[in-house]
Amino acid sequence: MRTSQMTSKGQVTIPVEIRSALSLKQGDRVGFVELEKDAFAIVSANFPVQRLKGLVRKPRKPVSIENMNAAIAARGAGR
């Protein structure tokens, strides 16, 4: 595992090995994707969103459109 220290301004230096692996160069943007509680992945934001495929787990059981709509309606009614 590579580490980096955060400055008082909240900035960190991405180690050269990681910059190389992500093909990052000065001025590039990076994104942070939450994998689970307290765990994030750093990704290059210079690539199409399709590169994020597989970072988010599929639900254990499929959710129907009807169930999604019911959950949205219930949440909206609670406001």
Order of alpha helices (4+ residues) and beta strands (2+ residues): alpha-beta-beta-alpha
